[in-house]
Amino acid sequence: MMRHVLEVLVPTVPRDERLAWIALASIREKQIAGSKAAALAKLHDILVSVYPCRSSYPCYDPAIDECPWVDARLVDQVGTQLATLRLDEAQLDNMLGFIVTTAGALGLTVFDKERGQIHRPPAFLPELKYEIHVHGVRAGFTKEQVVARIARAFRQDPARIRGMFDTPRARVKKGSDRLSALRCQAMLTKLGCCCSMVAEQPSATQPVLDISLAGGNRAADLQYLRRYAKTGHAESQYQLGFLLLRGLDLAQDSVQGVKWIEKAAQQGHGEAQWALAMCYREGNGVFKSYARALEWMRKAAEQGDAQAQAGVGRIYCKGEGVQPDLVEARRWFGMAAAQGDSQAKYLFGKMLHEGQGGPMDRRQANALFVQAAQLGHLEAKRQLQNEAKLQPA
């Protein structure tokens, strides 16, 4: 097992890169035994709540192979001013963003000596509430596997979790602060979800509803939701359409659901635009129309939505309702890949590898396959295995 070491520091370090590394070395040498820094202890608790230490697993438990930590007890590496995190190199890319963002939210600086990088905490973090958007299932998992894992971890009804994956952009509310949202996002990702964390913009007229993982009687919430939707509030219109479309907490009415979603989409609501595109693509609540699906998917993609950008690329690649255009497909796949979409990385890599829609670039293609494989994309892993077999012994 190749290991990668990150060091997390409490004291503020100089902005000058050279002086910052000197400060780290000085603190490392001077650190003495004592009570652990509160921020480091909190970081430890969050990290191991999602990724338990090796010592937490029975020796016969095969799940220990998924543990990213090299040390048996991570808490032993947490000190008064400095914590040392030793990770399995193979899992670094899956975890680095979670570690850096969580540390930053706690005001901690992360040093990555092997990559020569210093991740400083942001100068200002607004007090916002956050929500998690679930986009689907990660490559390498089946929907039923992920449903069972989430239902067990969150103690929820599997039928309700299954409904979450049948909806476009299911919304999950977990906690009201940044740290709890980061933890929830990491946990769902570990369990097999594709998800993102989005800041809510609270206002006096914005209803706060938990669509996907909630339970109980929500009649009052739904009453408020209808009221705000009728005033033209785009988020409420989207949520009401979402519930009607899928029959969650309301009698299913796909036609009315699409009408409310379209009202939100016409106001520039990105997720509503994506949902409306999928309705036209599948013929759900409207007559199937690839042309209309492309129209609304492009609107979402032009707002920077990576999944929509990849969707537009697939439409041009397959020629669904339009003439196939590999140049355009390659352009959209490239934009989505740049935002970290694993499927787009794989598809963009395939086009580069085959020289479709532009010049062939197998070196860049292989780099994209590696990145997609590190994100768990099975086809990218197979592609790399096939490439390795073709190499001369």
C-alpha positions as a Python dict, from the first residue, in 0.01 Angstrom:
ca = {
    (1, 'M'): (0, 0, 0),
    (2, 'M'): (147, 333, -110),
    (3, 'R'): (81, 606, 144),
    (4, 'H'): (27, 978, 106),
    (5, 'V'): (82, 1213, 401),
    (6, 'L'): (-116, 1529, 472),
    (7, 'E'): (-39, 1757, 768),
    (8, 'V'): (-311, 1977, 916),
    (9, 'L'): (-208, 2283, 1112),
    (10, 'V'): (-396, 2505, 1359),
    (11, 'P'): (-181, 2824, 1369),
    (12, 'T'): (-205, 3071, 1081),
    (13, 'V'): (97, 3046, 851),
    (14, 'P'): (263, 3323, 643),
    (15, 'R'): (127, 3390, 294),
    (16, 'D'): (476, 3344, 152),
    (17, 'E'): (502, 2979, 42),
    (18, 'R'): (864, 2930, 155),
    (19, 'L'): (799, 3081, 498),
    (20, 'A'): (484, 2872, 535),
    (21, 'W'): (679, 2546, 492),
    (22, 'I'): (941, 2671, 738),
    (23, 'A'): (664, 2749, 989),
    (24, 'L'): (524, 2395, 948),
    (25, 'A'): (866, 2237, 1013),
    (26, 'S'): (915, 2453, 1322),
    (27, 'I'): (575, 2363, 1469),
    (28, 'R'): (626, 1994, 1390),
    (29, 'E'): (955, 1992, 1584),
    (30, 'K'): (819, 2187, 1882),
    (31, 'Q'): (489, 2005, 1924),
    (32, 'I'): (468, 1847, 2268),
    (33, 'A'): (222, 1607, 2430),
    (34, 'G'): (-89, 1774, 2565),
    (35, 'S'): (-458, 1824, 2513),
    (36, 'K'): (-563, 1807, 2151),
    (37, 'A'): (-663, 2128, 1974),
    (38, 'A'): (-1043, 2157, 1960),
    (39, 'A'): (-1049, 2218, 1582),
    (40, 'L'): (-824, 1916, 1519),
    (41, 'A'): (-1035, 1697, 1747),
    (42, 'K'): (-1347, 1808, 1559),
    (43, 'L'): (-1179, 1732, 1225),
    (44, 'H'): (-1086, 1386, 1353),
    (45, 'D'): (-1443, 1316, 1467),
    (46, 'I'): (-1591, 1418, 1131),
    (47, 'L'): (-1339, 1219, 927),
    (48, 'V'): (-1376, 894, 1121),
    (49, 'S'): (-1756, 923, 1130),
    (50, 'V'): (-1747, 872, 753),
    (51, 'Y'): (-1423, 673, 716),
    (52, 'P'): (-1359, 471, 1038),
    (53, 'C'): (-1003, 389, 1147),
    (54, 'R'): (-852, 49, 1076),
    (55, 'S'): (-877, -34, 1446),
    (56, 'S'): (-1258, -3, 1420),
    (57, 'Y'): (-1284, -312, 1199),
    (58, 'P'): (-1264, -673, 1322),
    (59, 'C'): (-960, -842, 1171),
    (60, 'Y'): (-1185, -1078, 972),
    (61, 'D'): (-1404, -802, 824),
    (62, 'P'): (-1339, -774, 445),
    (63, 'A'): (-1462, -411, 458),
    (64, 'I'): (-1126, -319, 612),
    (65, 'D'): (-988, -320, 257),
    (66, 'E'): (-1197, -6, 192),
    (67, 'C'): (-1039, 180, 486),
    (68, 'P'): (-833, 473, 350),
    (69, 'W'): (-623, 528, 664),
    (70, 'V'): (-279, 373, 702),
    (71, 'D'): (-263, 431, 1080),
    (72, 'A'): (-457, 198, 1307),
    (73, 'R'): (-580, 482, 1530),
    (74, 'L'): (-608, 822, 1363),
    (75, 'V'): (-656, 996, 1698),
    (76, 'D'): (-297, 908, 1793),
    (77, 'Q'): (-180, 1139, 1513),
    (78, 'V'): (-376, 1440, 1642),
    (79, 'G'): (-176, 1682, 1859),
    (80, 'T'): (-189, 2022, 2021),
    (81, 'Q'): (-124, 2217, 1699),
    (82, 'L'): (-73, 1959, 1424),
    (83, 'A'): (-240, 1644, 1293),
    (84, 'T'): (-85, 1397, 1051),
    (85, 'L'): (-314, 1207, 812),
    (86, 'R'): (-164, 906, 636),
    (87, 'L'): (-384, 781, 353),
    (88, 'D'): (-379, 501, 102),
    (89, 'E'): (-250, 666, -216),
    (90, 'A'): (-514, 485, -423),
    (91, 'Q'): (-795, 661, -233),
    (92, 'L'): (-641, 1008, -211),
    (93, 'D'): (-829, 1168, -499),
    (94, 'N'): (-1163, 1044, -363),
    (95, 'M'): (-1098, 1199, -21),
    (96, 'L'): (-875, 1502, -69),
    (97, 'G'): (-1159, 1744, -147),
    (98, 'F'): (-1357, 1631, 159),
    (99, 'I'): (-1053, 1666, 388),
    (100, 'V'): (-947, 2007, 255),
    (101, 'T'): (-1298, 2156, 257),
    (102, 'T'): (-1377, 2024, 605),
    (103, 'A'): (-1044, 2149, 740),
    (104, 'G'): (-1103, 2488, 576),
    (105, 'A'): (-1444, 2517, 740),
    (106, 'L'): (-1269, 2463, 1076),
    (107, 'G'): (-1006, 2729, 1000),
    (108, 'L'): (-726, 2474, 950),
    (109, 'T'): (-447, 2471, 690),
    (110, 'V'): (-363, 2149, 501),
    (111, 'F'): (-7, 2087, 380),
    (112, 'D'): (48, 1834, 102),
    (113, 'K'): (427, 1804, 81),
    (114, 'E'): (430, 1533, -185),
    (115, 'R'): (236, 1759, -424),
    (116, 'G'): (392, 2080, -295),
    (117, 'Q'): (52, 2231, -215),
    (118, 'I'): (-80, 2439, 75),
    (119, 'H'): (-458, 2451, 118),
    (120, 'R'): (-541, 2753, 332),
    (121, 'P'): (-882, 2810, 492),
    (122, 'P'): (-1105, 3063, 314),
    (123, 'A'): (-1083, 3416, 449),
    (124, 'F'): (-1460, 3433, 495),
    (125, 'L'): (-1733, 3172, 517),
    (126, 'P'): (-2088, 3309, 517),
    (127, 'E'): (-2336, 3158, 761),
    (128, 'L'): (-2552, 2962, 519),
    (129, 'K'): (-2763, 2650, 522),
    (130, 'Y'): (-2677, 2374, 280),
    (131, 'E'): (-2851, 2090, 104),
    (132, 'I'): (-2731, 1787, -89),
    (133, 'H'): (-2848, 1717, -443),
    (134, 'V'): (-2839, 1350, -544),
    (135, 'H'): (-2778, 1301, -918),
    (136, 'G'): (-2772, 923, -943),
    (137, 'V'): (-2558, 620, -867),
    (138, 'R'): (-2180, 612, -897),
    (139, 'A'): (-2018, 385, -1153),
    (140, 'G'): (-1949, 43, -1006),
    (141, 'F'): (-2269, 35, -798),
    (142, 'T'): (-2622, -79, -878),
    (143, 'K'): (-2923, 122, -767),
    (144, 'E'): (-3048, -156, -539),
    (145, 'Q'): (-2709, -183, -370),
    (146, 'V'): (-2703, 188, -298),
    (147, 'V'): (-3067, 193, -183),
    (148, 'A'): (-2994, -83, 69),
    (149, 'R'): (-2676, 90, 194),
    (150, 'I'): (-2845, 429, 241),
    (151, 'A'): (-3157, 282, 401),
    (152, 'R'): (-2939, 98, 652),
    (153, 'A'): (-2709, 395, 724),
    (154, 'F'): (-2988, 654, 763),
    (155, 'R'): (-3252, 414, 903),
    (156, 'Q'): (-3498, 501, 626),
    (157, 'D'): (-3764, 315, 432),
    (158, 'P'): (-3596, 156, 125),
    (159, 'A'): (-3903, 236, -88),
    (160, 'R'): (-3859, 608, -19),
    (161, 'I'): (-3487, 594, -94),
    (162, 'R'): (-3561, 408, -418),
    (163, 'G'): (-3798, 688, -517),
    (164, 'M'): (-3516, 937, -466),
    (165, 'F'): (-3317, 775, -746),
    (166, 'D'): (-3618, 779, -978),
    (167, 'T'): (-3639, 1158, -959),
    (168, 'P'): (-3438, 1416, -1148),
    (169, 'R'): (-3203, 1585, -905),
    (170, 'A'): (-3345, 1460, -575),
    (171, 'R'): (-3289, 1705, -292),
    (172, 'V'): (-3170, 1588, 49),
    (173, 'K'): (-3164, 1821, 348),
    (174, 'K'): (-2913, 1713, 612),
    (175, 'G'): (-2824, 1960, 887),
    (176, 'S'): (-2821, 2337, 881),
    (177, 'D'): (-2448, 2407, 882),
    (178, 'R'): (-2158, 2357, 645),
    (179, 'L'): (-1982, 2085, 843),
    (180, 'S'): (-2284, 1857, 878),
    (181, 'A'): (-2359, 1904, 507),
    (182, 'L'): (-1999, 1815, 416),
    (183, 'R'): (-2024, 1503, 631),
    (184, 'C'): (-2354, 1403, 469),
    (185, 'Q'): (-2217, 1455, 118),
    (186, 'A'): (-1910, 1243, 196),
    (187, 'M'): (-2123, 969, 352),
    (188, 'L'): (-2360, 952, 54),
    (189, 'T'): (-2066, 948, -187),
    (190, 'K'): (-1909, 663, 7),
    (191, 'L'): (-2238, 473, -4),
    (192, 'G'): (-2247, 499, -384),
    (193, 'C'): (-2428, 826, -466),
    (194, 'C'): (-2334, 1093, -715),
    (195, 'C'): (-2415, 1410, -522),
    (196, 'S'): (-2321, 1773, -473),
    (197, 'M'): (-2354, 2026, -190),
    (198, 'V'): (-2544, 2345, -266),
    (199, 'A'): (-2584, 2653, -50),
    (200, 'E'): (-2941, 2757, 20),
    (201, 'Q'): (-3032, 3122, -5),
    (202, 'P'): (-3275, 3170, 284),
    (203, 'S'): (-3548, 3428, 258),
    (204, 'A'): (-3878, 3504, 421),
    (205, 'T'): (-4067, 3350, 131),
    (206, 'Q'): (-3859, 3038, 70),
    (207, 'P'): (-4009, 2719, 217),
    (208, 'V'): (-3757, 2477, 358),
    (209, 'L'): (-3875, 2125, 277),
    (210, 'D'): (-3708, 1789, 300),
    (211, 'I'): (-3824, 1595, -4),
    (212, 'S'): (-3613, 1284, -8),
    (213, 'L'): (-3520, 1161, 338),
    (214, 'A'): (-3803, 1305, 544),
    (215, 'G'): (-4098, 1130, 693),
    (216, 'G'): (-4412, 1204, 890),
    (217, 'N'): (-4707, 1432, 822),
    (218, 'R'): (-4613, 1720, 592),
    (219, 'A'): (-4959, 1858, 515),
    (220, 'A'): (-4871, 2203, 652),
    (221, 'D'): (-4547, 2216, 451),
    (222, 'L'): (-4730, 2121, 133),
    (223, 'Q'): (-4990, 2390, 195),
    (224, 'Y'): (-4717, 2652, 219),
    (225, 'L'): (-4544, 2507, -86),
    (226, 'R'): (-4856, 2546, -301),
    (227, 'R'): (-4908, 2900, -176),
    (228, 'Y'): (-4553, 3012, -261),
    (229, 'A'): (-4562, 2835, -598),
    (230, 'K'): (-4872, 3032, -694),
    (231, 'T'): (-4691, 3359, -613),
    (232, 'G'): (-4431, 3276, -881),
    (233, 'H'): (-4153, 3154, -649),
    (234, 'A'): (-3937, 2941, -884),
    (235, 'E'): (-3793, 2705, -623),
    (236, 'S'): (-4140, 2631, -484),
    (237, 'Q'): (-4276, 2573, -835),
    (238, 'Y'): (-3997, 2325, -903),
    (239, 'Q'): (-4047, 2140, -575),
    (240, 'L'): (-4424, 2119, -622),
    (241, 'G'): (-4380, 1990, -977),
    (242, 'F'): (-4122, 1742, -853),
    (243, 'L'): (-4362, 1599, -594),
    (244, 'L'): (-4653, 1579, -839),
    (245, 'L'): (-4439, 1423, -1110),
    (246, 'R'): (-4320, 1137, -887),
    (247, 'G'): (-4618, 1101, -655),
    (248, 'L'): (-4420, 1182, -339),
    (249, 'D'): (-4653, 1297, -58),
    (250, 'L'): (-4910, 1394, -326),
    (251, 'A'): (-5123, 1197, -570),
    (252, 'Q'): (-4915, 1151, -884),
    (253, 'D'): (-5011, 1388, -1165),
    (254, 'S'): (-4737, 1399, -1426),
    (255, 'V'): (-4912, 1655, -1646),
    (256, 'Q'): (-4955, 1907, -1362),
    (257, 'G'): (-4607, 1826, -1238),
    (258, 'V'): (-4452, 1915, -1572),
    (259, 'K'): (-4654, 2240, -1586),
    (260, 'W'): (-4513, 2357, -1252),
    (261, 'I'): (-4161, 2250, -1346),
    (262, 'E'): (-4189, 2442, -1674),
    (263, 'K'): (-4294, 2757, -1487),
    (264, 'A'): (-3975, 2734, -1280),
    (265, 'A'): (-3763, 2650, -1586),
    (266, 'Q'): (-3890, 2956, -1770),
    (267, 'Q'): (-3758, 3167, -1480),
    (268, 'G'): (-3408, 3024, -1532),
    (269, 'H'): (-3418, 2761, -1255),
    (270, 'G'): (-3134, 2528, -1363),
    (271, 'E'): (-3258, 2209, -1200),
    (272, 'A'): (-3607, 2264, -1335),
    (273, 'Q'): (-3459, 2304, -1683),
    (274, 'W'): (-3278, 1972, -1644),
    (275, 'A'): (-3591, 1801, -1510),
    (276, 'L'): (-3803, 1939, -1793),
    (277, 'A'): (-3550, 1815, -2048),
    (278, 'M'): (-3571, 1465, -1901),
    (279, 'C'): (-3951, 1476, -1911),
    (280, 'Y'): (-3944, 1557, -2284),
    (281, 'R'): (-3678, 1293, -2344),
    (282, 'E'): (-3879, 1022, -2167),
    (283, 'G'): (-4229, 1141, -2260),
    (284, 'N'): (-4323, 1182, -1895),
    (285, 'G'): (-4624, 1415, -1863),
    (286, 'V'): (-4567, 1553, -2213),
    (287, 'F'): (-4531, 1415, -2566),
    (288, 'K'): (-4182, 1283, -2620),
    (289, 'S'): (-3967, 1533, -2809),
    (290, 'Y'): (-3591, 1505, -2845),
    (291, 'A'): (-3580, 1856, -2990),
    (292, 'R'): (-3750, 2007, -2682),
    (293, 'A'): (-3533, 1791, -2456),
    (294, 'L'): (-3221, 1932, -2621),
    (295, 'E'): (-3356, 2288, -2597),
    (296, 'W'): (-3405, 2271, -2220),
    (297, 'M'): (-3093, 2064, -2156),
    (298, 'R'): (-2883, 2326, -2336),
    (299, 'K'): (-3032, 2597, -2116),
    (300, 'A'): (-2922, 2408, -1804),
    (301, 'A'): (-2583, 2329, -1959),
    (302, 'E'): (-2522, 2694, -2045),
    (303, 'Q'): (-2563, 2773, -1676),
    (304, 'G'): (-2263, 2548, -1604),
    (305, 'D'): (-2446, 2230, -1503),
    (306, 'A'): (-2194, 1948, -1564),
    (307, 'Q'): (-2455, 1672, -1589),
    (308, 'A'): (-2653, 1874, -1843),
    (309, 'Q'): (-2335, 1946, -2042),
    (310, 'A'): (-2263, 1573, -2058),
    (311, 'G'): (-2626, 1511, -2156),
    (312, 'V'): (-2603, 1756, -2446),
    (313, 'G'): (-2284, 1584, -2556),
    (314, 'R'): (-2460, 1245, -2562),
    (315, 'I'): (-2748, 1387, -2766),
    (316, 'Y'): (-2512, 1521, -3033),
    (317, 'C'): (-2307, 1201, -3023),
    (318, 'K'): (-2611, 973, -3074),
    (319, 'G'): (-2805, 1212, -3298),
    (320, 'E'): (-3121, 1210, -3086),
    (321, 'G'): (-3353, 1454, -3263),
    (322, 'V'): (-3060, 1628, -3433),
    (323, 'Q'): (-2799, 1542, -3692),
    (324, 'P'): (-2504, 1368, -3521),
    (325, 'D'): (-2229, 1624, -3462),
    (326, 'L'): (-1914, 1475, -3311),
    (327, 'V'): (-1738, 1813, -3297),
    (328, 'E'): (-2019, 1956, -3086),
    (329, 'A'): (-2039, 1640, -2875),
    (330, 'R'): (-1667, 1658, -2805),
    (331, 'R'): (-1695, 2024, -2704),
    (332, 'W'): (-1972, 1956, -2449),
    (333, 'F'): (-1803, 1645, -2310),
    (334, 'G'): (-1487, 1852, -2262),
    (335, 'M'): (-1673, 2117, -2062),
    (336, 'A'): (-1838, 1857, -1837),
    (337, 'A'): (-1510, 1667, -1792),
    (338, 'A'): (-1337, 1988, -1679),
    (339, 'Q'): (-1593, 2008, -1397),
    (340, 'G'): (-1510, 1657, -1273),
    (341, 'D'): (-1798, 1453, -1422),
    (342, 'S'): (-1659, 1096, -1437),
    (343, 'Q'): (-1881, 981, -1726),
    (344, 'A'): (-1788, 1289, -1928),
    (345, 'K'): (-1418, 1227, -1859),
    (346, 'Y'): (-1455, 875, -1996),
    (347, 'L'): (-1656, 979, -2303),
    (348, 'F'): (-1429, 1276, -2379),
    (349, 'G'): (-1133, 1041, -2342),
    (350, 'K'): (-1288, 795, -2588),
    (351, 'M'): (-1331, 1070, -2847),
    (352, 'L'): (-970, 1181, -2801),
    (353, 'H'): (-851, 821, -2815),
    (354, 'E'): (-1035, 750, -3140),
    (355, 'G'): (-983, 1096, -3293),
    (356, 'Q'): (-1359, 1159, -3311),
    (357, 'G'): (-1470, 1518, -3356),
    (358, 'G'): (-1115, 1647, -3361),
    (359, 'P'): (-747, 1549, -3344),
    (360, 'M'): (-641, 1224, -3181),
    (361, 'D'): (-459, 1267, -2848),
    (362, 'R'): (-408, 932, -2678),
    (363, 'R'): (-185, 1075, -2406),
    (364, 'Q'): (-458, 1311, -2286),
    (365, 'A'): (-717, 1036, -2339),
    (366, 'N'): (-531, 801, -2105),
    (367, 'A'): (-499, 1076, -1845),
    (368, 'L'): (-878, 1120, -1859),
    (369, 'F'): (-931, 743, -1829),
    (370, 'V'): (-712, 741, -1518),
    (371, 'Q'): (-909, 1029, -1365),
    (372, 'A'): (-1243, 863, -1443),
    (373, 'A'): (-1120, 529, -1305),
    (374, 'Q'): (-1011, 699, -983),
    (375, 'L'): (-1368, 825, -952),
    (376, 'G'): (-1492, 467, -978),
    (377, 'H'): (-1590, 455, -1347),
    (378, 'L'): (-1588, 86, -1448),
    (379, 'E'): (-1561, 136, -1826),
    (380, 'A'): (-1259, 362, -1775),
    (381, 'K'): (-1097, 90, -1561),
    (382, 'R'): (-1161, -167, -1834),
    (383, 'Q'): (-1018, 70, -2094),
    (384, 'L'): (-698, 107, -1894),
    (385, 'Q'): (-674, -270, -1847),
    (386, 'N'): (-713, -324, -2222),
    (387, 'E'): (-448, -61, -2291),
    (388, 'A'): (-211, -232, -2050),
    (389, 'K'): (-260, -568, -2227),
    (390, 'L'): (-165, -410, -2560),
    (391, 'Q'): (165, -278, -2424),
    (392, 'P'): (469, -487, -2526),
    (393, 'A'): (604, -707, -2245),
}
